Amino acid sequence: MPGGGGFLGGAVCRRLAERGPARLDVVRRRDYDLTREQDVARMYDELKPDVVINLAAEVGGIGANRDHPGRFFFANMAMGMHLIEHGRRRGVRKFVQVGTVCAYPQDTPVPFREEDIWNGYPEPTNAPYGIAKRAQFVMLDGYRREYGMRSAIVVPINLYGPGDNFDLHTSHVVPALIRKCHEAVERGASSVTCWGTGRASREFLYVDDAADGVVAAAERMDEPTPINLGTGEEVVIRDLAERIARMCGFEGTLEWDTDQPDGQQRRSLDVGRARDLLGWSAGTGLDEGLQSTVDWYRSQSELREVTYGS
């Protein structure tokens, strides 16, 4: 499983372990640089996978996308292209591609429907990443029609949960806000600075629910039909920040840095196709998932304090 050591990959591995596949190989960057074709070929030769679930990605929040548009396009395009092509050459039974909501056009009508993926250019701050992922959908469609290669595609909305990336430069909005509010409480700070205006809206999917969707697609789909994974519920970022602040016990002021971008103004998915084709729907509400993530981050902070103090 390329990307199996990452945030979503770890959750997918747990779900697959419960089902007991004959063998589960987690592909890690220290062993195979998947942007290099020779490493991808070596991976296939050594591991001889029957089914490939591709979660490999180089990704980050708005700041990381803004700083590394070239790298994000190259790395994601190269990884997907080499993995799909060498999977075809070796006759893998199925290739499961995990895409991104960043593939959708900037002005997609809300809720986003899968057929709208092709109707325009993505939001500029994450377009190189989104286009690279979208191109893999086209590649899998072509390979199904020309070579009969079986595949599945899922398009998850913004993920969050325990084990997320909490680095303030590369993380997404939920872990960044949790870290900022938690550290503000520890320092006794009176304010927390948040990016943008706070008026944009997003939809968030708990990582374990996303993993269930990925596994369902691997089990049920043979055609590269993009399938949204989400909750179908939007939240305004300002409201999200207030919820997280309360859960972290932060009672100060949330200040908004309007010099920083909001990104796409609205993101919310139509999830009817996942329900109809996969029999899948999200089971974790936003407040429940946020509280679980805050509790996990707090426990990790306490663990670090004990470790450093011992």
C-alpha positions as CSV (number, residue, x, y, z in Angstrom):
1,M,0.0,0.0,0.0
2,P,1.8,3.2,-1.2
3,G,1.2,5.9,1.4
4,G,0.2,3.3,4.0
5,G,2.4,4.8,6.6
6,G,0.6,8.2,6.5
7,F,-2.4,9.6,8.3
8,L,-5.2,8.0,6.2
9,G,-3.0,5.1,5.3
10,G,-2.6,4.1,9.0
11,A,-6.4,4.1,9.4
12,V,-6.9,2.0,6.2
13,C,-4.2,-0.5,7.4
14,R,-6.2,-0.9,10.7
15,R,-9.4,-1.6,8.8
16,L,-7.7,-4.1,6.5
17,A,-6.0,-5.9,9.4
18,E,-9.4,-6.5,10.9
19,R,-10.4,-8.2,7.6
20,G,-7.3,-10.3,7.6
21,P,-5.9,-10.1,4.0
22,A,-3.3,-12.8,3.1
23,R,-0.6,-10.1,3.3
24,L,-0.5,-6.4,3.8
25,D,2.6,-4.5,2.6
26,V,3.0,-0.8,3.7
27,V,5.3,1.1,1.2
28,R,7.4,3.7,3.0
29,R,9.5,6.5,1.4
30,R,12.7,5.3,3.2
31,D,12.4,2.1,1.2
32,Y,11.0,3.3,-2.1
33,D,11.0,6.8,-3.6
34,L,7.9,6.5,-5.7
35,T,8.7,9.6,-7.7
36,R,11.5,7.5,-9.3
37,E,10.4,5.0,-11.8
38,Q,13.1,2.6,-11.0
39,D,12.0,2.5,-7.3
40,V,8.4,1.8,-8.4
41,A,9.5,-1.0,-10.6
42,R,11.6,-2.5,-7.8
43,M,8.7,-2.2,-5.4
44,Y,6.5,-4.2,-7.7
45,D,9.2,-6.8,-8.3
46,E,10.0,-7.3,-4.6
47,L,6.4,-7.1,-3.1
48,K,4.4,-8.6,-6.0
49,P,1.1,-7.0,-5.0
50,D,-2.2,-8.4,-6.1
51,V,-4.2,-5.2,-5.2
52,V,-2.7,-1.7,-4.9
53,I,-4.3,1.0,-2.8
54,N,-2.5,4.2,-3.6
55,L,-2.6,6.7,-0.8
56,A,0.8,8.2,-1.6
57,A,0.8,12.0,-1.8
58,E,2.8,15.1,-1.1
59,V,0.3,17.5,0.3
60,G,-0.2,20.3,2.8
61,G,-2.4,23.3,3.7
62,I,-2.7,26.6,1.8
63,G,0.7,27.8,2.9
64,A,2.5,24.6,1.7
65,N,0.6,24.6,-1.6
66,R,1.5,28.2,-2.2
67,D,5.2,27.6,-1.4
68,H,5.6,24.3,-3.4
69,P,3.4,24.3,-6.5
70,G,6.1,22.8,-8.7
71,R,7.1,20.0,-6.3
72,F,3.5,19.1,-5.5
73,F,2.6,18.7,-9.1
74,F,5.7,16.7,-10.0
75,A,5.7,14.4,-7.0
76,N,2.0,13.6,-7.2
77,M,2.0,13.2,-11.0
78,A,5.1,11.1,-11.0
79,M,4.0,8.8,-8.2
80,G,0.6,8.1,-9.7
81,M,1.8,7.7,-13.3
82,H,4.6,5.2,-12.4
83,L,2.4,3.2,-10.0
84,I,-0.5,2.8,-12.5
85,E,1.7,2.0,-15.4
86,H,3.8,-0.6,-13.6
87,G,0.7,-2.0,-12.0
88,R,-0.7,-2.5,-15.5
89,R,2.5,-4.2,-16.8
90,R,2.4,-6.7,-13.9
91,G,-1.3,-7.4,-14.2
92,V,-2.4,-6.3,-10.7
93,R,-5.9,-7.4,-10.0
94,K,-7.1,-4.0,-9.0
95,F,-5.8,-0.5,-8.5
96,V,-7.5,1.8,-6.0
97,Q,-6.7,5.5,-6.3
98,V,-7.4,7.9,-3.5
99,G,-7.9,11.4,-5.0
100,T,-8.6,14.8,-3.5
101,V,-11.4,17.4,-3.3
102,C,-8.7,19.8,-4.6
103,A,-9.3,18.3,-8.0
104,Y,-12.7,20.1,-8.3
105,P,-12.9,23.3,-10.2
106,Q,-12.8,26.6,-8.3
107,D,-16.4,27.5,-9.2
108,T,-18.1,24.1,-8.7
109,P,-21.7,24.4,-7.6
110,V,-22.3,23.3,-4.1
111,P,-22.7,20.4,-3.2
112,F,-19.9,19.1,-5.5
113,R,-21.1,16.3,-7.7
114,E,-18.6,13.9,-9.3
115,E,-19.5,14.8,-12.8
116,D,-18.4,18.4,-12.2
117,I,-14.8,17.4,-11.6
118,W,-14.1,18.0,-15.3
119,N,-15.8,21.4,-15.7
120,G,-13.1,23.9,-15.0
121,Y,-9.7,24.8,-13.4
122,P,-9.2,24.1,-9.7
123,E,-8.8,26.8,-7.0
124,P,-5.4,28.4,-7.8
125,T,-3.7,27.9,-4.4
126,N,-4.0,24.1,-4.7
127,A,-4.4,23.7,-8.5
128,P,-1.0,21.9,-9.2
129,Y,-1.8,19.2,-6.6
130,G,-5.4,18.9,-7.7
131,I,-4.6,18.7,-11.4
132,A,-2.0,16.0,-10.8
133,K,-4.5,13.9,-8.9
134,R,-7.2,14.5,-11.5
135,A,-4.9,13.3,-14.3
136,Q,-4.7,10.0,-12.5
137,F,-8.4,9.6,-12.9
138,V,-8.1,10.1,-16.6
139,M,-5.2,7.6,-16.8
140,L,-7.2,4.9,-15.0
141,D,-10.2,5.5,-17.2
142,G,-7.9,5.1,-20.3
143,Y,-6.3,2.0,-18.9
144,R,-9.7,0.5,-18.2
145,R,-10.9,1.1,-21.8
146,E,-7.6,0.1,-23.5
147,Y,-6.2,-2.6,-21.3
148,G,-9.2,-3.8,-19.2
149,M,-7.4,-2.7,-16.0
150,R,-9.8,-2.9,-13.0
151,S,-9.7,0.1,-10.7
152,A,-11.6,2.3,-8.2
153,I,-11.4,6.0,-7.3
154,V,-12.5,7.8,-4.2
155,V,-12.4,11.5,-3.6
156,P,-12.4,12.4,0.1
157,I,-13.2,15.8,1.5
158,N,-10.8,17.4,4.1
159,L,-9.8,14.7,6.6
160,Y,-9.0,15.1,10.3
161,G,-8.6,13.0,13.4
162,P,-6.1,11.5,15.8
163,G,-2.7,11.1,14.3
164,D,-3.1,14.1,11.9
165,N,-0.2,16.4,10.9
166,F,0.0,19.2,13.5
167,D,2.9,21.1,11.9
168,L,1.7,24.7,11.6
169,H,3.2,25.3,8.2
170,T,2.1,22.1,6.4
171,S,-1.0,21.1,8.3
172,H,-4.6,21.6,7.3
173,V,-7.0,23.9,9.2
174,V,-8.3,21.5,12.0
175,P,-5.0,20.3,13.4
176,A,-3.5,23.9,13.0
177,L,-6.4,25.4,15.0
178,I,-6.1,22.7,17.7
179,R,-2.4,23.2,18.1
180,K,-2.7,27.0,18.2
181,C,-5.5,27.0,20.8
182,H,-3.8,24.3,22.9
183,E,-0.5,26.2,23.0
184,A,-2.3,29.5,23.7
185,V,-3.9,27.9,26.8
186,E,-0.5,26.5,27.9
187,R,1.2,30.0,27.5
188,G,-1.7,31.9,29.0
189,A,-2.0,33.9,25.7
190,S,-5.0,36.2,25.3
191,S,-5.4,35.7,21.5
192,V,-4.9,33.3,18.7
193,T,-4.4,34.3,15.1
194,C,-6.3,32.4,12.4
195,W,-5.7,32.6,8.6
196,G,-8.1,34.4,6.3
197,T,-11.5,36.0,7.0
198,G,-13.1,33.0,8.7
199,R,-16.1,33.3,6.3
200,A,-15.1,30.4,4.0
201,S,-16.8,27.1,4.7
202,R,-15.6,23.5,4.6
203,E,-16.7,20.0,5.1
204,F,-14.7,17.6,7.2
205,L,-14.5,13.8,7.4
206,Y,-13.2,11.8,10.3
207,V,-10.2,9.7,9.2
208,D,-11.7,6.3,10.3
209,D,-14.8,7.0,8.3
210,A,-12.7,7.8,5.3
211,A,-10.8,4.5,5.7
212,D,-14.1,2.6,5.7
213,G,-14.9,4.3,2.4
214,V,-11.6,3.4,0.9
215,V,-11.9,-0.3,1.9
216,A,-15.5,-0.4,0.6
217,A,-14.4,0.9,-2.8
218,A,-11.6,-1.7,-2.9
219,E,-14.1,-4.4,-2.2
220,R,-17.0,-3.3,-4.5
221,M,-15.7,-1.2,-7.4
222,D,-14.1,-2.4,-10.6
223,E,-14.6,0.8,-12.7
224,P,-12.7,4.1,-12.2
225,T,-15.9,6.1,-11.4
226,P,-14.9,8.9,-9.0
227,I,-16.9,8.6,-5.7
228,N,-17.1,11.4,-3.2
229,L,-16.4,10.5,0.5
230,G,-17.8,13.1,2.9
231,T,-20.6,14.0,5.3
232,G,-22.5,16.4,3.1
233,E,-22.4,19.0,5.9
234,E,-20.6,22.4,5.8
235,V,-19.2,24.4,8.6
236,V,-18.1,28.0,8.4
237,I,-14.4,28.3,9.4
238,R,-15.1,31.0,12.0
239,D,-17.6,28.6,13.7
240,L,-15.1,25.7,13.5
241,A,-12.5,27.8,15.2
242,E,-14.9,28.8,18.0
243,R,-15.8,25.1,18.6
244,I,-12.1,24.1,18.7
245,A,-11.3,26.9,21.1
246,R,-14.0,25.8,23.5
247,M,-12.9,22.2,23.4
248,C,-9.3,23.3,24.1
249,G,-10.4,25.5,26.9
250,F,-9.2,28.7,25.2
251,E,-11.2,31.7,26.4
252,G,-9.3,34.5,24.7
253,T,-9.9,36.2,21.4
254,L,-9.7,34.7,17.9
255,E,-8.1,37.2,15.5
256,W,-8.3,36.9,11.7
257,D,-5.3,37.6,9.5
258,T,-7.1,38.8,6.4
259,D,-3.8,39.2,4.5
260,Q,-3.8,35.4,4.3
261,P,-6.0,33.6,1.7
262,D,-9.2,31.8,2.5
263,G,-8.8,29.4,-0.4
264,Q,-12.0,28.1,-2.1
265,Q,-15.0,29.8,-0.5
266,R,-17.1,26.7,-0.2
267,R,-16.5,23.0,-0.2
268,S,-19.2,20.5,0.4
269,L,-19.9,17.2,-1.3
270,D,-22.8,15.3,-2.7
271,V,-22.4,11.8,-1.2
272,G,-25.2,10.0,-2.9
273,R,-22.9,8.0,-5.2
274,A,-21.0,6.6,-2.2
275,R,-24.3,5.6,-0.6
276,D,-25.6,4.0,-3.8
277,L,-22.5,2.3,-5.0
278,L,-20.6,1.5,-1.8
279,G,-23.3,1.3,0.8
280,W,-21.2,3.7,2.8
281,S,-21.9,6.8,4.8
282,A,-20.0,8.7,7.5
283,G,-20.7,7.7,11.1
284,T,-18.8,10.3,13.1
285,G,-20.3,13.7,13.8
286,L,-18.1,16.8,13.7
287,D,-18.3,17.6,17.4
288,E,-17.6,14.0,18.3
289,G,-14.6,13.8,15.9
290,L,-13.2,17.2,16.9
291,Q,-13.3,16.2,20.6
292,S,-11.6,12.9,19.9
293,T,-8.9,14.8,18.0
294,V,-8.4,17.4,20.7
295,D,-8.2,14.7,23.4
296,W,-5.6,12.8,21.4
297,Y,-3.5,15.9,20.8
298,R,-3.7,16.8,24.5
299,S,-2.6,13.3,25.4
300,Q,0.4,13.5,23.1
301,S,1.4,16.8,24.6
302,E,1.2,15.3,28.1
303,L,3.3,12.4,26.9
304,R,5.9,14.7,25.5
305,E,6.1,16.6,28.8
306,V,6.5,13.3,30.8
307,T,9.2,12.1,28.4
308,Y,11.2,15.4,28.4
309,G,10.9,15.7,32.2
310,S,12.0,12.2,33.0
